[in-house]
Amino acid sequence: MCPTMTAAGLGLLVLTSSAWAEPDPVEIVRREGRAYAVDSGKHLYTEHHVERWEAGRHVASEVLYKTPTGRLLSRKQIDYRHGVTAPSFSCTDVRTGSLSASRWTKEGFVLSFREDRSSPLESAKLEDPGRLVIDAGFDHAVLESWKQLLAGTTLKFRFAVPSELDGFTLTLRKTDIVVEDGRRILRLRMEPDSIFVSLFADAVVLDYDLEGTYLRRYVGLSNIKDDEGELRDARIEFGPLRVRKEVASLLRPAGGGSR
C-alpha cells in the first residue's frame, strides 16, 4: 500500500504483460465506505477504494483505511487476475505491522499471517480449497450468484481466514427486500455453517442496491482494529461508485519504459 494511490500507482499494481502495449481504455472506479460503531454510532474510520477495470473486468484494487482526521491505519492491495472470489491480497496495519495475505502459487492457494513487526510470518497452503472465498472476494461471490440469491437459494462456500491459516464453511442467503430512500435493497445474511465456529464468528448482514447491484451496507465485525487492538462491530455505509475513464498512457511508469 501507498500513503496515496494515484492512477500511476494503481497501474503499477497489476501488469498484464512484460511491456506496455498501445494505450487502451481502462476504468478507474473510486468509492468510499464509512465505518460506524454499531453500539455508539461513532465514526471509526473511512475506507478509500480505488479499483482498476480492464475490458469490463475488475483486475486490481487498493484500499486505504483512515481515521476521520485522515491518519492512515491500514492499507490493502488486491490482485484479482487469478480469481475474483479468491484473489491474492495483502493487508498491512501500519501501526503494528500486522499482516494478512493470500497468494496463488504453482502448489496451490497459500495463506500468510504475522501478528506484528516482531512476529515471524507464518504460511500454510489450503488443501482442496473447493469453492473458495477470501476477503473482498465475497462481493464477487454475491454478484456471481445474484440470480440464485434473488430466487431464495442458500449458498455455501469456504471462507479463508489468514489469521487462522485455514478456512471454514459459510452460508449466504436472502432474508428480505426492503426499501430505503426510494430504492429497493436486497438484504443478505452470511454466517458460519458450523455451530462450533459460530461461537467465535458472528453473522454478517449485507445490503445490496437492487438497481445498481452494488454493496450499500455491511454490518458485522470489522477487520480493522482500534487503537487498543480490539476488533469492533461496525456498520459500514458505502457511497455510490464513481467511474473515471483513463487511458493506459496515463498509467505508464515515469519515462514510458517497459518492464
Secondary structure, 3 states (H helix, E strand, C coil): CCCCCCHHHHHHHCCCCCCCCCCCEEEEEEEEEEEEECCCCCEEEEEEEEEEEECCEEEEEEEEEECCCCCEEEEEEEECCCCCCCCEEEEEECCCCCEEEEEEECCEEEEEEECCCCCCCEEEEECCCCCEECCCHHHHHHHHCHHHHHCCCCEEEEEEEHHHCEEEEEEEEEEEEEEECCEEEEEEEEEECCHHHHCCCCCEEEEEECCCCEEEEEEEEEEEECCCCCEEEEEEEECCCEEEEEEHHHHCCCCCCCC
